[in-house]
């Protein structure tokens, strides 16, 4: 008999409420995310604005609450004015972040229209690379001020009488990165972000603001960057951003599946740094985290290096995801849920074609990548209160990690629906894992379903010709035993969703 794993949860022992924006995503003017992704005017399924209705249906299936836009590295060289007004008068620009041509067929107003169709909200970023305070105050006036001023009246002239009322704004992007247009030191960025935040709030006091944190846990300036930036922006901002991607470049699945432990450490260090600044300021405000870029990203690196520059919407960062990638994405989602008290927003990067859960062919089909499923399951069933998971699990060591639990799991209590959902990954590559769940404080319950994503081939992918090679089934064996505990077998290398009716 294999070693057993177990989890005890109690309804009174809570981590925190899930902010639905933890299930956000990201659309950048990069590769085919916009052109050929959400927008393709001559596609057979394009609507009257050129948006792909097949893509919209797949996005709505994820119930995405917020989408970050327009970048990303792109925003640090972007003039937002290029993307408003008559399309035939918009300029074509050299886009230096990704070395393409930006035609500006889609801009702020069209993106807001798309958000309404996708049942989501926009999270806007302002350019603090080549621009700054003036651009940001003008953009928020154009976007959010009702009327009676130059920029708000220009929006009305462009056909948008009502303000967009965008609530959440990012103060630049990855300004700690030497690759960033307008890269700054922490002090340079912190001062600019603070002054920009000030005028944005004067224009619209209802907004929330996100300061740039570190671009990855491996940055040499981490976490001193967070300490300095928050010291300079604490009074003006609500969130600090956090970005991280993982890959299996060394073909070591056991080590790859353990990388979410690095994510746990990253999150906890940023929280500690934010709390240190709060204590130093004798402040009452908690700075929460916006994990507004995260995913697996490594498959496309080689092909991206071979792209010719100055094309419109070439295929960039088009990772084709496999089964093991879906397991890592599941573990990353569990990591964020385990700190739902402080991780209040997150954006899987990105939504369509570019390191994305949804893939398309220009002029052709749209389909779900393997990572679509854990993202969809948590978004649909992971709303409510995250409970403290008391987990016992056999462990293993890998190249970079020690004491890695084979079981990665968390439970979310949806009081309104009278449900508890358990999300669980079995990291064992060659063996099933018996799993016992003790819901001792909840009384009688029944299993709604036990969804499983599994595949004998860790490298199995979904493609246009085999769109369902990796997809979940509801054939899991979770059941209530005679003592009121839930017993289940988690298949080898599997993602599991056990839904329980109270």
C-alpha positions in Angstrom: 0.0 0.0 0.0 1.4 3.4 -1.0 1.9 6.1 1.6 -1.3 8.0 2.4 -1.8 11.7 2.3 -4.4 13.5 4.4 -5.8 17.0 4.9 -7.9 18.3 7.8 -9.9 21.6 7.3 -12.2 23.4 9.8 -14.7 26.0 8.8 -13.5 28.3 11.6 -9.9 28.2 10.7 -9.7 30.5 7.7 -6.9 32.0 5.6 -9.1 34.7 4.0 -11.7 35.5 1.5 -10.9 34.9 -2.2 -10.9 38.2 -4.1 -12.3 37.0 -7.5 -9.6 39.1 -9.2 -7.1 36.4 -8.3 -8.4 34.7 -11.4 -7.5 37.6 -13.7 -5.5 37.4 -17.0 -3.5 39.6 -19.3 -3.6 40.9 -22.9 -0.5 42.7 -24.2 0.2 44.1 -27.6 2.6 41.2 -28.2 2.6 38.5 -30.8 -0.9 37.3 -31.7 -2.5 38.1 -28.3 -4.5 41.1 -29.8 -4.2 40.7 -33.6 -5.1 37.1 -34.5 -6.1 36.5 -30.8 -9.0 38.5 -29.5 -9.3 40.5 -32.8 -9.3 39.3 -36.4 -11.5 41.4 -38.6 -11.6 39.0 -41.5 -12.2 35.9 -39.5 -15.4 33.9 -40.3 -16.5 34.3 -36.7 -15.5 37.9 -36.2 -18.3 40.2 -34.9 -19.2 43.7 -36.1 -16.1 45.1 -34.4 -13.7 42.4 -35.6 -13.5 40.5 -32.3 -13.4 36.7 -32.6 -16.7 35.3 -31.1 -15.1 31.8 -30.8 -12.4 33.3 -28.6 -14.9 35.3 -26.6 -16.8 32.0 -25.8 -13.6 30.3 -24.5 -12.8 33.4 -22.4 -16.3 33.5 -20.9 -15.9 29.8 -20.1 -13.1 30.9 -17.7 -15.1 33.6 -15.9 -12.2 36.0 -16.0 -12.9 38.9 -13.7 -10.2 41.3 -14.8 -7.7 41.6 -17.7 -4.5 43.6 -17.5 -3.7 45.8 -20.6 -1.9 47.0 -22.8 1.4 45.6 -21.3 3.8 44.4 -20.2 7.1 45.5 -21.7 5.0 47.0 -24.5 3.5 49.8 -22.2 6.9 51.3 -21.4 7.2 52.6 -25.0 3.5 53.1 -25.7 1.7 56.4 -26.5 -1.9 55.7 -25.6 -3.1 58.5 -27.8 -2.0 56.5 -30.8 -4.8 54.0 -30.1 -7.8 56.3 -29.9 -9.8 58.2 -32.5 -10.4 57.3 -36.2 -8.6 54.0 -36.9 -7.5 55.1 -40.4 -5.7 58.1 -38.9 -3.7 56.1 -36.3 0.0 55.9 -36.8 2.1 52.8 -37.3 5.0 52.6 -34.8 8.2 50.6 -34.4 7.4 48.7 -31.2 10.8 48.4 -29.5 10.0 46.0 -26.6 9.2 43.1 -29.0 10.7 44.5 -32.2 7.5 44.5 -34.2 5.3 47.0 -36.1 2.3 48.2 -34.0 -0.6 49.2 -36.3 -2.8 50.6 -33.5 -6.0 49.0 -34.9 -7.0 48.3 -31.3 -6.6 50.7 -28.4 -8.2 51.7 -25.1 -11.8 52.2 -26.3 -11.9 49.0 -28.3 -10.4 47.0 -25.5 -13.0 48.3 -23.1 -15.7 47.3 -25.6 -14.1 43.8 -25.7 -14.1 43.6 -21.9 -17.8 44.2 -21.8 -18.4 41.4 -24.3 -16.1 39.1 -22.3 -17.9 39.9 -19.0 -14.6 41.2 -17.5 -13.0 44.5 -16.4 -9.9 46.3 -17.5 -6.7 46.7 -15.4 -4.9 49.5 -17.2 -1.1 50.2 -17.1 0.4 53.6 -17.6 3.8 54.2 -19.3 6.5 55.1 -16.7 9.3 54.2 -19.1 9.4 56.9 -21.8 6.6 59.0 -20.3 5.3 59.8 -16.8 3.1 62.1 -14.8 1.6 64.1 -17.6 0.7 61.2 -19.8 -0.9 59.3 -16.8 -3.1 62.2 -15.7 -4.3 62.8 -19.3 -5.1 59.1 -19.8 -7.1 58.8 -16.6 -9.0 62.1 -17.4 -9.8 60.7 -20.9 -10.8 57.3 -19.4 -12.7 58.2 -16.2 -13.7 61.9 -16.1 -17.4 62.3 -17.1 -17.1 65.5 -19.3 -16.3 69.2 -19.5 -12.6 68.9 -19.8 -10.3 68.6 -22.9 -9.5 64.9 -22.6 -13.0 63.7 -21.4 -14.6 65.7 -24.2 -12.2 64.1 -26.7 -13.4 60.7 -25.5 -17.0 61.8 -26.1 -16.0 63.0 -29.5 -14.5 59.6 -30.2 -18.0 58.1 -29.6 -17.8 57.2 -25.9 -20.2 59.4 -24.0 -20.0 57.6 -20.7 -16.6 57.3 -18.8 -15.0 53.9 -18.7 -14.5 54.2 -14.9 -11.5 51.8 -14.9 -10.8 51.1 -11.2 -7.4 49.4 -11.2 -4.2 50.9 -12.6 -0.6 49.7 -12.8 2.1 52.3 -12.3 4.4 51.0 -15.1 5.7 47.5 -15.7 8.8 45.7 -14.5 10.8 48.9 -14.0 13.5 46.9 -12.1 14.4 45.0 -15.3 17.4 46.2 -17.5 15.4 44.9 -20.5 12.7 47.5 -19.8 12.4 50.7 -21.9 13.2 53.4 -19.4 14.6 51.0 -16.7 15.0 52.8 -13.4 16.6 52.3 -10.0 14.3 51.7 -7.1 14.6 55.3 -6.0 14.1 56.8 -9.5 11.0 54.6 -10.0 9.6 55.1 -6.5 9.7 58.9 -6.7 8.1 58.9 -10.2 5.4 56.3 -9.2 4.6 58.3 -6.1 4.1 61.6 -8.0 2.2 59.9 -10.8 -0.1 58.2 -8.2 -0.8 61.5 -6.6 -2.1 63.2 -9.8 -4.0 60.1 -10.8 -5.8 60.1 -7.5 -6.5 63.8 -7.7 -8.2 63.2 -11.0 -10.2 60.1 -9.8 -10.1 59.4 -6.0 -11.9 56.1 -6.5 -9.1 54.2 -8.2 -6.7 51.5 -6.9 -3.0 51.6 -7.7 -0.4 48.9 -8.1 3.3 49.7 -7.7 5.9 47.7 -9.6 7.6 45.0 -7.5 10.3 42.6 -8.6 10.1 41.0 -12.1 11.2 37.6 -10.7 12.5 36.0 -7.5 15.9 35.7 -9.0 16.4 39.5 -9.5 19.6 40.7 -7.9 17.7 43.7 -6.4 15.0 41.5 -4.7 13.7 42.2 -2.1 15.5 45.5 -1.5 13.6 46.9 -4.5 10.2 46.3 -2.7 11.5 47.9 0.4 12.7 51.1 -1.3 9.8 51.4 -3.7 7.2 50.9 -0.9 9.1 53.3 1.4 8.5 56.0 -1.3 5.0 55.0 -2.4 3.4 53.6 0.8 0.9 56.4 1.2 -0.2 56.4 -2.5 -0.5 52.8 -3.5 -2.7 49.8 -2.6 -0.7 46.9 -4.1 2.8 45.8 -5.0 3.1 43.6 -8.1 4.9 40.3 -8.3 5.9 38.4 -11.4 7.2 34.8 -11.9 7.5 32.2 -14.7 8.7 28.6 -14.5 10.0 26.1 -17.0 11.4 22.6 -17.3 14.5 23.4 -19.3 16.5 20.5 -17.8 13.8 17.9 -18.5 13.5 17.1 -14.8 9.7 16.7 -14.1 10.1 16.0 -10.3 12.0 19.3 -9.9 9.7 21.2 -12.3 6.6 20.1 -10.2 8.3 21.4 -7.1 8.9 24.9 -8.4 5.7 26.3 -6.8 7.6 26.0 -3.5 9.7 28.9 -4.9 6.5 30.8 -5.5 5.5 30.2 -1.9 8.8 31.7 -0.7 8.5 34.6 -3.1 5.0 35.5 -1.9 5.9 35.3 1.8 9.1 37.4 1.3 7.1 40.2 -0.4 4.5 40.1 2.3 7.2 40.4 5.0 8.8 43.3 3.2 5.5 45.1 2.8 4.7 44.6 6.5 8.2 45.8 7.4 7.5 49.1 5.5 4.1 49.4 7.2 5.7 49.0 10.6 8.5 51.5 9.7 5.8 54.0 8.7 3.7 53.2 11.7 1.0 52.8 9.1 -2.5 51.2 9.3 -2.7 50.2 5.7 -1.8 46.7 4.6 -0.2 46.6 1.2 -1.6 43.6 -0.6 -0.1 41.7 -3.6 -1.0 41.8 -7.3 0.6 38.7 -8.9 -0.1 40.2 -12.2 2.1 38.0 -14.3 2.5 34.3 -13.7 2.7 31.1 -15.8 4.9 28.4 -17.3 7.1 29.9 -20.1 10.0 28.2 -21.8 8.8 26.1 -24.8 8.9 29.0 -27.3 12.3 30.6 -26.3 14.3 29.0 -29.1 11.9 29.9 -31.9 11.4 33.4 -30.6 15.2 34.0 -31.0 14.9 33.3 -34.8 12.0 35.7 -35.6 12.6 38.4 -38.1 11.9 41.9 -36.7 9.4 44.5 -37.8 6.4 42.3 -38.6 2.8 42.9 -37.6 1.7 40.3 -35.0 4.2 37.5 -35.7 3.8 34.3 -33.6 5.8 35.2 -30.5 5.9 33.4 -27.1 3.5 30.7 -28.4 4.2 27.9 -25.9 2.4 24.7 -26.6 1.6 23.4 -23.2 1.7 19.8 -22.1 0.2 17.8 -19.2 3.0 18.5 -16.7 2.7 22.2 -17.4 -1.0 22.0 -16.4 0.1 20.4 -13.1 2.5 23.2 -12.4 -0.1 25.8 -13.2 -2.4 24.0 -10.7 0.3 24.1 -8.0 0.8 27.8 -8.7 -2.9 28.5 -8.3 -2.9 26.6 -5.0 0.1 28.7 -3.9 -1.8 31.9 -4.4 -5.0 30.5 -2.8 -2.9 29.6 0.3 -2.1 33.3 0.7 -5.5 34.6 -0.3 -5.4 36.9 2.7 -2.8 39.0 0.9 -2.7 37.9 -2.8 -5.8 39.8 -3.9 -5.2 40.0 -7.7 -3.4 37.8 -10.2 -3.1 37.7 -14.0 -2.2 34.5 -15.8 0.0 35.7 -18.6 -1.4 35.8 -21.1 -4.9 34.9 -22.3 -4.7 34.1 -26.0 -1.8 32.7 -28.1 1.0 34.3 -26.1 1.9 31.8 -23.3 -1.8 31.3 -23.0 -4.6 28.9 -22.1 -6.3 29.6 -25.4 -4.7 29.1 -28.8 -6.0 30.1 -32.3 -5.2 29.7 -35.9 -5.4 32.8 -38.1 -8.6 32.3 -40.0 -9.2 29.0 -38.3 -10.0 27.3 -35.1 -9.6 28.2 -31.4 -9.0 25.6 -28.7 -8.1 25.0 -25.1 -4.5 24.3 -24.1 -3.8 21.9 -21.2 -3.4 24.8 -18.7 -6.9 26.0 -19.5 -8.4 23.4 -17.2 -6.9 24.1 -13.7 -7.4 27.8 -14.4 -11.0 27.2 -15.3 -11.7 24.9 -12.4 -10.3 27.3 -9.7 -12.0 30.3 -11.3 -15.4 28.5 -11.3 -15.2 26.6 -8.1 -12.6 28.5 -6.0 -14.8 31.4 -4.9 -15.4 31.8 -1.1 -13.2 31.4 1.9 -9.9 29.6 1.8 -9.5 27.3 4.8 -6.2 26.5 6.6 -5.1 23.2 5.2 -3.5 20.8 7.7 -1.7 18.5 5.3 0.2 15.3 5.9 2.0 13.9 2.9 5.0 11.7 2.0 7.8 13.8 0.6 10.7 13.7 -1.8 13.9 15.7 -2.6 14.6 17.1 -6.0 17.6 18.9 -7.6 16.6 22.3 -6.1 14.2 21.5 -3.4 14.0 19.3 -0.2 11.0 17.9 1.6 8.6 18.4 -1.4 5.2 17.1 -0.4 3.7 14.7 -3.0 0.3 16.2 -2.2 -0.3 19.9 -2.9 -3.8 20.8 -1.8 -6.1 23.5 -0.5 -9.8 23.8 0.2 -12.3 26.7 -0.4 -15.6 27.0 1.4 -18.4 28.7 -0.6 -20.9 29.4 2.2 -23.5 30.8 -0.2 -23.6 27.6 -2.3 -23.0 25.4 0.7 -20.0 23.7 -0.9 -16.4 23.0 -0.2 -14.1 22.4 -3.1 -10.7 20.7 -2.6 -8.0 21.3 -5.3 -5.2 18.8 -5.2 -2.1 17.8 -7.2 -0.4 14.5 -6.9 3.2 15.1 -7.7 4.1 11.4 -7.8 5.1 10.6 -11.4 4.7 6.8 -11.2 2.1 6.0 -8.5 -1.3 6.9 -7.3 -1.7 8.6 -3.9 -4.4 7.6 -1.4 -5.9 10.8 0.0 -8.1 11.3 3.1 -10.0 14.5 3.7 -11.4 15.3 7.2 -14.1 18.0 7.1 -14.8 17.4 10.8 -16.6 20.7 11.5 -19.0 20.6 8.6 -21.3 17.7 9.5 -22.9 15.5 6.9 -22.0 16.0 3.3 -22.0 14.3 -0.1 -19.7 14.3 -3.1 -20.9 16.4 -6.1 -18.1 15.2 -8.4 -14.4 14.4 -8.5 -12.9 15.9 -11.6 -9.5 14.5 -12.7 -6.9 15.8 -15.3 -4.5 13.0 -15.9 -2.5 11.5 -18.8 0.1 8.7 -19.1 2.3 11.0 -21.2 3.6 14.1 -19.3 4.4 15.7 -22.7 0.9 15.2 -24.2 -0.4 18.4 -25.7 -3.6 19.8 -27.3 -3.3 20.9 -30.9 -5.6 22.1 -33.6 -5.8 18.5 -34.9 -6.1 16.9 -31.5 -7.9 19.4 -29.3 -9.0 17.0 -26.6 -5.9 14.8 -26.1 -5.5 16.3 -22.6 -8.8 17.1 -21.0 -10.5 16.4 -17.6 -13.0 13.7 -16.7 -15.4 13.3 -13.8 -14.5 9.7 -13.1 -12.6 10.3 -9.8 -13.4 7.9 -7.0 -13.8 10.3 -4.0 -16.4 8.8 -1.6 -17.6 9.3 2.0 -16.5 6.5 4.3 -18.3 5.2 7.4 -16.7 7.8 9.7 -17.7 10.8 7.6 -14.3 11.2 6.1 -13.7 11.5 2.3 -11.4 8.9 0.8 -10.0 9.3 -2.7 -7.3 8.0 -4.9 -5.3 10.7 -6.7 -3.9 9.2 -9.9 -0.2 9.6 -10.7 0.8 13.1 -11.9 -2.8 14.3 -11.7 -4.8 17.5 -11.0 -8.0 16.9 -8.9 -11.1 18.9 -8.1 -13.3 17.3 -5.4 -16.5 19.2 -5.0 -18.5 18.5 -1.8 -22.0 19.5 -1.0 -22.6 20.3 2.7 
